[in-house]
Amino acid sequence: MADKELMDYIETKENAREGAGTRRAYSWETPPEPISEELITETVKADVVIVGGGISGLGTGARCTEKGLSVIVLEKYKGLVARGAHIASLNSPVMREKGVFIDKQKFAREWMRISGSRVNEEFLWLYINRSEEALQWLVDLGGEDVTALLYGGYYKGPDFTEYPGTHVIVRKPGSTKYKYGGGAMLMCEILQNVILEGGNKIIRNTRAEQLEKDGSGRVVSVIAKGEDGKYRRFAGSRAVVLATGDIGGNPEMVEAFAPLGLKAGRNGYYPPGLNTGDGHKMAYWAGGVFEPASWALSLHLIGYSLYDFFFLHVNRRGKRFMNEDTWVQAKAIRTLMQPEGEWAFSVFDSKWFREVGERISISGGQFTEPLGFLYGQSWFSEANDVEKTIERYVQKGTCFKCDTIEELGQKMGVPVDVFKATVDRYNELYRLGRDLDFGKRSELLTSIDKPPYYALKYGPALLTVFGGMVTDIDMRILDKDSNPIPGLYAVGNIGGGFHGVDYPLLLNGNSHCRCLVQAHAATDAIAGGE
């Protein structure tokens, strides 16, 4: 086909696509009427108004406080908002003490590969180059009362290999300064204290509803409704920063931007009802644009239990359906692809604890190792309570324990004859020493022949939808012409460009540190002026 013929063909196809079909309109696509001036009871002023009191909002507020800026943080929840335990950095003092080093160039290539190249590389390298700084900043803010520990539960398989750069921030024994003992709640408590001790404000039970612009098109204020039901104007002379989290609690927006997320039977966000895309909508009404769908999902295997291991996985029809030697996001998606795919089962026998321990150095990762497992900790240490946890699941009914395979299949509610044939085939592959059906590494094949037998119910819960507003490297929200909307910034999960197809577990906890890195970038731009 000649060049002209090819271009004519492409143009014809484009025109056909533009005229093909229509989609339904979404409620958030129609901007609301401006809130009447008569309803606004007062105007409260600061240099910077931040909407959202999670780690990204509090991180921005703490950094702005350090820069001498007056700050108001608005949060619609009644208390401190945080979840999770981990924060990830490429290299840190504790990593160097352990002899752990991450090659930044190799990491970047792996991130791009696992993200399907759907990543703004500027954002990726911002994180790569400033993650250690951001993590150490947080630890330093905590002072003598906190320390960073290196997490050891990272997947060590040959594909999707994870990096040991995940940290846990914990309160030191004997310290009474902080209420929370560790994890994201402690991180946010540290940041909150910096804001309050610096004389700035955090106003909770207050929901931001609309942004306001001045005559030049600059975003200058936020209209929010307080717990008393009254509207107030919060004016930011230097900036308005949106740090409102993701859209995972808004089914309509999930349908529009990440429909696979609706297939998960459970939503793992806590507290529920917060991540409803409020900031996304306000930014859109102010002229911001969304990055192209489909947005990346974080589907963690926490819907029914916190473990699945590398043992035989069967669906709700009693059939094996995957190579169990892979990362957890793949397991979540494979499960959702099954008939009645809200959950599946990991099947093993009484040897399971020893079999995991003997293979932990070539497998591991989240949902095989405990969330608090430290780097270098032995699986067979007294601190490992996974056996007790599995027995609790048996008592709870999320794990079945039986003396025969037939009885186990009945408890699972799967066709017993199909399930028995599946187990028999798996044992045959073990004896053969090769997984001819799904290609699992032979080192991870184990027999199922020593009763009692277990079927551990596991399944994905939607944690986060990573995607949102298009921004520049200073976190300024861009309009349809790729120009910054003056005065308006996005930090954390409201912004796009950092995650591609899935949440990359190459480095568990990257989202928390990314929030702090972007908080620093936004503050640098705000403090330096536009």
C-alpha positions as CSV (number, residue, x, y, z in Angstrom):
1,M,0.0,0.0,0.0
2,A,1.4,3.4,-1.0
3,D,1.9,6.1,1.6
4,K,-1.0,8.2,0.4
5,E,-3.3,5.2,0.4
6,L,-2.2,4.2,3.9
7,M,-2.9,7.7,5.2
8,D,-6.3,7.8,3.5
9,Y,-7.1,4.4,5.0
10,I,-6.1,5.6,8.5
11,E,-8.1,8.8,8.2
12,T,-11.2,6.8,7.1
13,K,-10.9,4.5,10.1
14,E,-10.5,7.6,12.4
15,N,-13.6,9.2,11.0
16,A,-15.5,5.9,11.4
17,R,-14.4,5.6,15.0
18,E,-15.5,9.2,15.8
19,G,-19.0,8.5,14.6
20,A,-19.4,5.0,16.1
21,G,-21.7,4.7,19.0
22,T,-22.2,6.9,22.0
23,R,-21.5,6.4,25.7
24,R,-23.6,7.4,28.6
25,A,-23.0,10.7,30.3
26,Y,-21.6,10.5,33.9
27,S,-23.0,12.7,36.6
28,W,-19.7,14.3,37.5
29,E,-19.3,15.6,33.9
30,T,-21.8,18.3,34.6
31,P,-20.4,21.0,36.8
32,P,-22.6,22.1,39.7
33,E,-24.0,25.6,40.0
34,P,-21.8,27.9,42.0
35,I,-22.5,28.0,45.7
36,S,-24.4,31.2,46.4
37,E,-22.5,34.0,48.1
38,E,-25.3,34.3,50.6
39,L,-24.6,30.8,51.9
40,I,-20.9,31.5,52.6
41,T,-20.6,32.6,56.3
42,E,-16.9,33.6,56.4
43,T,-13.6,33.7,54.6
44,V,-10.5,32.1,56.1
45,K,-7.2,33.0,54.6
46,A,-3.8,31.3,54.4
47,D,-0.8,31.1,52.0
48,V,-1.7,27.5,51.1
49,V,-5.0,25.6,51.4
50,I,-4.7,21.8,51.2
51,V,-7.7,19.6,50.6
52,G,-7.2,16.2,52.1
53,G,-5.6,15.1,55.3
54,G,-3.9,11.8,54.3
55,I,-0.2,11.3,53.9
56,S,0.1,13.4,50.7
57,G,-1.9,16.3,52.2
58,L,-0.2,16.2,55.6
59,G,3.2,15.8,53.9
60,T,2.6,18.9,51.8
61,G,1.3,20.8,54.9
62,A,4.4,19.8,57.0
63,R,6.8,20.8,54.2
64,C,5.0,24.1,53.7
65,T,5.1,24.7,57.4
66,E,8.9,24.1,57.4
67,K,9.2,26.7,54.6
68,G,7.4,29.3,56.8
69,L,4.1,29.3,54.9
70,S,0.7,29.6,56.6
71,V,-1.3,26.4,55.9
72,I,-4.9,25.2,56.3
73,V,-5.6,21.5,55.8
74,L,-9.2,20.5,55.2
75,E,-10.2,16.9,55.8
76,K,-13.7,15.5,55.5
77,Y,-13.1,12.7,58.0
78,K,-13.4,13.2,61.7
79,G,-9.9,11.9,62.6
80,L,-6.5,10.9,61.3
81,V,-6.7,9.1,57.9
82,A,-4.1,6.5,57.0
83,R,-3.8,2.9,56.0
84,G,-1.1,0.4,55.3
85,A,2.3,-0.2,56.9
86,H,5.0,0.3,54.4
87,I,7.0,3.1,52.7
88,A,9.5,2.4,50.0
89,S,12.7,4.1,49.0
90,L,15.5,3.4,46.6
91,N,18.4,3.1,49.0
92,S,18.5,4.5,52.6
93,P,20.8,4.4,55.6
94,V,19.2,1.2,56.9
95,M,19.6,-0.5,53.5
96,R,23.3,0.4,53.4
97,E,23.7,-1.0,56.9
98,K,22.2,-4.3,55.6
99,G,24.3,-4.3,52.4
100,V,21.3,-3.7,50.2
101,F,21.7,-1.5,47.1
102,I,19.2,-0.8,44.3
103,D,20.5,0.0,40.8
104,K,18.4,3.0,39.8
105,Q,18.7,2.5,36.0
106,K,17.7,-1.2,36.3
107,F,14.8,-0.3,38.5
108,A,13.6,2.3,36.1
109,R,13.6,-0.2,33.2
110,E,11.8,-2.8,35.3
111,W,9.2,-0.2,36.4
112,M,8.5,0.8,32.8
113,R,8.2,-2.8,31.7
114,I,5.8,-3.8,34.4
115,S,3.8,-0.6,33.7
116,G,3.4,-1.3,30.0
117,S,5.4,1.9,29.3
118,R,2.3,3.9,30.4
119,V,4.3,6.1,32.8
120,N,5.5,9.7,32.7
121,E,9.3,9.0,33.0
122,E,9.8,12.4,34.6
123,F,7.6,11.4,37.5
124,L,9.3,8.0,37.8
125,W,12.8,9.6,38.0
126,L,11.6,12.3,40.4
127,Y,10.6,9.4,42.7
128,I,13.8,7.4,42.1
129,N,16.0,10.4,42.7
130,R,14.2,11.9,45.7
131,S,12.7,8.9,47.5
132,E,15.6,8.5,49.9
133,E,15.5,12.2,50.8
134,A,11.7,12.0,51.4
135,L,12.0,8.9,53.6
136,Q,14.9,10.3,55.7
137,W,13.0,13.6,56.1
138,L,10.1,11.8,57.6
139,V,12.3,9.8,60.0
140,D,14.1,13.0,61.0
141,L,10.8,14.7,61.7
142,G,10.0,11.8,64.1
143,G,13.2,12.5,66.0
144,E,14.7,10.2,68.6
145,D,11.3,8.5,69.1
146,V,11.1,6.7,65.8
147,T,13.2,4.5,63.5
148,A,13.0,2.9,60.1
149,L,13.2,-0.9,59.8
150,L,13.7,-2.8,56.5
151,Y,10.9,-5.1,55.5
152,G,11.9,-8.6,54.3
153,G,8.8,-9.9,52.6
154,Y,9.6,-9.3,49.0
155,Y,8.9,-11.7,46.1
156,K,12.2,-13.4,44.9
157,G,11.0,-15.3,41.9
158,P,12.7,-15.0,38.5
159,D,9.9,-12.8,37.0
160,F,8.4,-9.6,38.6
161,T,11.2,-9.9,41.1
162,E,10.6,-7.3,43.9
163,Y,13.3,-5.1,45.5
164,P,14.1,-5.0,49.2
165,G,13.6,-1.3,49.7
166,T,10.4,-1.4,51.7
167,H,10.5,0.2,55.1
168,V,8.4,0.2,58.2
169,I,8.4,3.4,60.4
170,V,8.0,2.4,64.1
171,R,7.9,4.0,67.4
172,K,10.9,3.1,69.6
173,P,10.2,1.0,72.7
174,G,9.5,3.2,75.7
175,S,8.6,6.3,73.7
176,T,5.4,8.0,74.7
177,K,5.4,10.9,72.3
178,Y,3.3,9.3,69.7
179,K,0.0,7.5,70.0
180,Y,0.5,5.1,67.1
181,G,3.1,2.4,67.2
182,G,4.0,2.2,63.5
183,G,2.9,2.2,59.9
184,A,1.0,4.8,58.0
185,M,-0.9,6.1,61.1
186,L,2.4,6.9,62.8
187,M,3.7,8.6,59.6
188,C,0.6,10.8,59.4
189,E,0.8,11.5,63.2
190,I,4.4,12.8,62.7
191,L,3.4,15.0,59.9
192,Q,0.3,16.3,61.7
193,N,2.4,17.3,64.7
194,V,4.7,19.4,62.5
195,I,1.8,21.3,61.1
196,L,0.1,21.9,64.4
197,E,3.3,22.7,66.3
198,G,4.2,25.1,63.6
199,G,1.0,27.1,64.3
200,N,-1.0,26.0,61.3
201,K,-4.4,24.5,61.1
202,I,-6.1,21.1,60.3
203,I,-9.8,21.4,60.1
204,R,-11.7,18.1,60.0
205,N,-15.3,17.1,59.4
206,T,-15.2,19.6,56.6
207,R,-15.9,18.7,53.0
208,A,-14.6,20.7,50.1
209,E,-17.1,21.1,47.3
210,Q,-16.0,23.7,44.8
211,L,-12.9,25.6,43.7
212,E,-13.1,29.3,42.9
213,K,-11.1,31.3,40.3
214,D,-10.4,35.0,40.1
215,G,-10.8,37.1,37.0
216,S,-7.5,36.0,35.6
217,G,-8.4,32.3,35.8
218,R,-6.2,31.6,38.9
219,V,-7.6,29.2,41.4
220,V,-7.7,31.2,44.6
221,S,-10.0,29.5,47.1
222,V,-12.1,26.4,48.1
223,I,-15.7,26.4,49.3
224,A,-16.2,23.8,52.0
225,K,-19.1,22.7,54.2
226,G,-18.2,22.3,57.9
227,E,-19.7,19.9,60.5
228,D,-22.0,22.7,61.5
229,G,-23.5,22.6,58.0
230,K,-22.2,26.1,57.1
231,Y,-20.2,27.0,54.0
232,R,-16.9,28.8,54.4
233,R,-14.4,30.1,51.9
234,F,-10.8,29.0,52.4
235,A,-8.6,31.3,50.4
236,G,-5.0,30.3,49.5
237,S,-3.0,33.3,48.4
238,R,-0.1,31.1,47.1
239,A,-1.8,27.9,46.2
240,V,-4.7,25.4,46.5
241,V,-3.4,21.8,46.7
242,L,-5.7,18.9,46.1
243,A,-4.6,15.8,48.0
244,T,-7.9,14.0,48.1
245,G,-6.9,10.4,47.3
246,D,-8.4,8.1,44.6
247,I,-11.7,7.2,43.1
248,G,-12.1,3.6,44.5
249,G,-15.1,4.5,46.6
250,N,-17.0,6.0,43.6
251,P,-18.5,3.1,41.5
252,E,-19.5,5.5,38.7
253,M,-16.0,6.8,38.3
254,V,-14.5,3.3,38.6
255,E,-16.8,2.2,35.8
256,A,-15.5,5.1,33.7
257,F,-11.8,4.9,34.3
258,A,-11.0,1.4,35.7
259,P,-14.0,-1.0,35.2
260,L,-12.0,-4.1,36.2
261,G,-12.1,-2.7,39.7
262,L,-15.8,-3.3,39.9
263,K,-15.3,-7.0,39.6
264,A,-13.6,-7.3,43.0
265,G,-16.1,-8.5,45.5
266,R,-14.8,-6.3,48.3
267,N,-13.3,-2.9,48.8
268,G,-10.3,-2.8,51.1
269,Y,-10.2,1.0,51.6
270,Y,-10.4,2.2,55.3
271,P,-12.1,4.2,56.5
272,P,-14.9,3.5,54.0
273,G,-16.6,6.3,52.1
274,L,-13.6,8.7,51.8
275,N,-12.0,8.0,48.4
276,T,-14.9,9.2,46.3
277,G,-13.0,11.3,43.7
278,D,-14.0,14.7,45.2
279,G,-10.8,16.3,44.2
280,H,-10.8,14.7,40.7
281,K,-14.2,16.3,40.1
282,M,-13.3,19.7,41.4
283,A,-10.2,19.8,39.3
284,Y,-12.1,18.7,36.2
285,W,-14.7,21.5,36.8
286,A,-11.8,23.9,37.1
287,G,-10.5,22.9,33.6
288,G,-8.1,20.1,34.4
289,V,-7.9,17.0,32.3
290,F,-7.8,13.3,33.2
291,E,-5.1,11.0,32.0
292,P,-6.3,8.3,29.5
293,A,-8.1,5.3,30.9
294,S,-7.8,2.5,31.9
295,W,-6.2,3.6,35.2
296,A,-4.0,1.3,37.3
297,L,-5.5,-0.8,40.1
298,S,-4.2,-2.0,43.4
299,L,-5.9,-5.4,44.0
300,H,-4.5,-6.9,47.2
301,L,-5.3,-10.4,48.3
302,I,-6.9,-9.3,51.6
303,G,-10.6,-10.0,50.8
304,Y,-10.8,-13.1,53.0
305,S,-7.4,-13.9,54.4
306,L,-3.9,-12.5,54.3
307,Y,-2.1,-15.5,52.8
308,D,-2.2,-17.7,49.7
309,F,1.4,-19.0,49.3
310,F,2.7,-20.8,46.2
311,F,0.6,-24.0,46.6
312,L,-2.0,-25.4,44.3
313,H,-4.7,-22.7,43.5
314,V,-8.1,-23.8,42.4
315,N,-11.2,-21.8,41.4
316,R,-14.7,-22.2,42.6
317,R,-15.3,-25.0,40.1
318,G,-12.5,-27.1,41.6
319,K,-10.0,-26.5,38.7
320,R,-6.5,-25.3,38.7
321,F,-6.2,-22.1,36.7
322,M,-2.7,-20.5,36.9
323,N,1.0,-20.7,37.6
324,E,1.0,-20.0,41.3
325,D,4.6,-18.7,41.2
326,T,3.9,-15.1,40.5
327,W,3.3,-11.7,42.1
328,V,0.1,-10.9,44.0
329,Q,-1.4,-8.5,41.5
330,A,-1.3,-11.2,38.9
331,K,-3.0,-13.6,41.3
332,A,-5.8,-11.1,42.0
333,I,-6.5,-10.5,38.3
334,R,-6.3,-14.2,37.4
335,T,-8.9,-14.9,40.2
336,L,-11.2,-12.2,38.9
337,M,-11.0,-13.8,35.5
338,Q,-12.5,-17.1,36.8
339,P,-16.1,-18.0,36.7
340,E,-17.6,-16.7,39.9
341,G,-14.2,-15.1,40.4
342,E,-14.5,-13.2,43.7
343,W,-12.3,-15.8,45.4
344,A,-10.3,-19.0,45.0
345,F,-8.5,-21.5,47.2
346,S,-4.9,-22.3,48.0
347,V,-4.7,-26.0,48.7
348,F,-2.0,-27.7,50.8
349,D,-1.4,-30.4,53.4
350,S,0.1,-30.7,56.8
351,K,3.6,-30.2,55.6
352,W,2.9,-26.6,54.5
353,F,4.7,-24.6,57.1
354,R,8.0,-26.5,56.6
355,E,7.6,-26.4,52.8
356,V,7.2,-22.6,52.8
357,G,10.2,-22.2,55.0
358,E,12.4,-24.4,52.9
359,R,11.5,-22.3,49.8
360,I,11.2,-18.8,51.2
361,S,14.6,-17.8,49.7
362,I,13.3,-18.4,46.2
363,S,9.7,-17.3,46.6
364,G,8.3,-15.1,49.5
365,G,6.6,-11.8,49.2
366,Q,3.4,-10.3,50.5
367,F,0.7,-12.9,51.4
368,T,3.4,-15.5,51.8
369,E,5.4,-13.7,54.5
370,P,3.8,-11.6,57.3
371,L,3.4,-7.9,56.7
372,G,5.8,-7.2,59.6
373,F,8.5,-9.6,58.6
374,L,11.9,-7.9,58.8
375,Y,14.8,-8.2,56.4
376,G,17.0,-11.2,57.4
377,Q,14.4,-12.7,59.8
378,S,14.2,-16.5,59.6
379,W,10.9,-18.1,58.7
380,F,11.4,-20.6,61.5
381,S,11.9,-17.9,64.2
382,E,9.6,-17.9,67.2
383,A,8.2,-14.6,66.1
384,N,6.5,-16.1,63.0
385,D,2.9,-16.6,63.9
386,V,1.6,-17.7,60.5
387,E,0.7,-21.1,61.8
388,K,-1.5,-19.6,64.5
389,T,-3.1,-17.3,61.9
390,I,-4.0,-20.2,59.7
391,E,-5.6,-22.0,62.6
392,R,-7.6,-18.8,63.4
393,Y,-8.8,-18.8,59.8
394,V,-10.0,-22.4,60.3
395,Q,-12.0,-21.4,63.3
396,K,-13.3,-18.4,61.4
397,G,-14.4,-20.4,58.4
398,T,-12.1,-18.9,55.8
399,C,-9.9,-21.9,55.8
400,F,-11.1,-25.5,55.6
401,K,-9.2,-28.3,57.3
402,C,-10.2,-31.9,56.6
403,D,-8.8,-35.5,56.8
404,T,-9.7,-36.4,53.2
405,I,-9.7,-34.7,49.8
406,E,-13.3,-35.6,49.3
407,E,-14.4,-34.0,52.5
408,L,-12.3,-30.9,51.7
409,G,-14.0,-30.5,48.4
410,Q,-17.4,-30.7,50.0
411,K,-16.4,-28.0,52.5
412,M,-15.2,-25.8,49.7
413,G,-18.4,-26.2,47.8
414,V,-16.7,-27.3,44.6
415,P,-17.5,-30.4,42.5
416,V,-15.8,-33.1,44.4
417,D,-14.9,-35.4,41.5
418,V,-13.4,-32.4,39.6
419,F,-11.4,-31.3,42.6
420,K,-10.1,-34.7,43.3
421,A,-8.9,-35.1,39.7
422,T,-7.2,-31.7,40.0
423,V,-5.3,-32.7,43.2
424,D,-4.4,-36.1,41.6
425,R,-3.0,-34.3,38.5
426,Y,-1.0,-31.9,40.7
427,N,0.5,-34.8,42.6
428,E,1.3,-36.4,39.3
429,L,3.2,-33.3,38.2
430,Y,5.1,-33.2,41.5
431,R,6.2,-36.8,40.9
432,L,7.2,-36.0,37.4
433,G,9.2,-33.0,38.6
434,R,7.8,-30.7,35.8
435,D,4.7,-28.6,35.6
436,L,3.5,-29.4,32.1
437,D,0.2,-27.6,32.6
438,F,1.2,-24.1,33.8
439,G,5.0,-24.0,33.9
440,K,5.6,-23.4,37.6
441,R,9.2,-23.8,38.7
442,S,9.8,-27.4,39.7
443,E,11.3,-26.2,43.0
444,L,7.9,-25.0,44.1
445,L,6.0,-28.1,43.2
446,T,4.9,-29.9,46.4
447,S,2.8,-33.0,47.1
448,I,-0.6,-33.0,48.7
449,D,-0.7,-36.3,50.4
450,K,-0.3,-35.9,54.2
451,P,-3.5,-35.1,56.0
452,P,-5.0,-33.0,57.3
453,Y,-5.6,-31.1,54.1
454,Y,-6.2,-27.4,53.9
455,A,-8.1,-25.1,51.5
456,L,-7.4,-21.4,52.3
457,K,-9.9,-19.0,50.8
458,Y,-8.3,-15.9,49.3
459,G,-9.5,-13.2,47.1
460,P,-8.8,-9.7,45.9
461,A,-10.1,-6.5,47.5
462,L,-9.9,-3.2,45.7
463,L,-7.5,-0.9,47.5
464,T,-6.8,2.0,45.3
465,V,-7.3,3.2,41.7
466,F,-4.1,5.0,40.6
467,G,-5.0,7.6,38.1
468,G,-6.3,11.1,37.7
469,M,-5.3,14.6,36.7
470,V,-2.5,15.4,34.3
471,T,0.1,17.5,36.0
472,D,3.6,18.8,35.3
473,I,6.7,17.9,37.3
474,D,5.9,20.7,39.8
475,M,2.5,19.0,40.4
476,R,0.6,21.8,38.8
477,I,-2.7,20.6,37.2
478,L,-2.7,21.1,33.4
479,D,-5.6,22.2,31.2
480,K,-6.6,20.8,27.8
481,D,-3.8,22.8,26.1
482,S,-1.2,21.3,28.6
483,N,-0.8,24.7,30.3
484,P,-0.8,24.9,34.2
485,I,-3.9,26.1,35.8
486,P,-2.5,28.9,38.0
487,G,-2.7,28.3,41.7
488,L,-3.9,24.6,41.5
489,Y,-1.8,21.6,42.4
490,A,-2.4,17.8,42.8
491,V,-0.4,15.6,45.1
492,G,-0.7,11.9,45.7
493,N,-3.3,9.6,44.2
494,I,-5.4,12.3,42.6
495,G,-2.6,12.8,40.1
496,G,-1.8,10.5,37.2
497,G,1.3,9.5,35.3
498,F,3.1,7.4,37.9
499,H,1.4,4.0,37.6
500,G,0.6,2.3,34.4
501,V,-1.3,-1.0,34.1
502,D,-1.2,-2.1,37.7
503,Y,0.2,-1.0,41.0
504,P,3.9,-2.0,40.6
505,L,4.8,-4.2,43.6
506,L,8.4,-4.1,42.4
507,L,8.9,-2.0,45.6
508,N,6.1,-2.4,48.1
509,G,5.0,0.8,49.7
510,N,6.1,3.0,46.8
511,S,2.8,4.9,46.9
512,H,3.4,6.4,50.4
513,C,6.9,7.6,49.5
514,R,5.7,8.9,46.2
515,C,3.2,11.1,48.1
516,L,6.0,12.6,50.1
517,V,8.2,13.1,47.1
518,Q,5.4,14.9,45.3
519,A,4.7,16.9,48.5
520,H,8.3,18.2,48.4
521,A,8.1,19.0,44.6
522,A,4.8,20.9,45.0
523,T,6.1,22.8,48.1
524,D,9.3,23.7,46.2
525,A,7.2,25.2,43.4
526,I,4.8,27.0,45.7
527,A,7.6,28.5,47.9
528,G,9.6,29.5,44.9
529,G,6.6,31.1,43.2
530,E,5.2,30.4,39.8
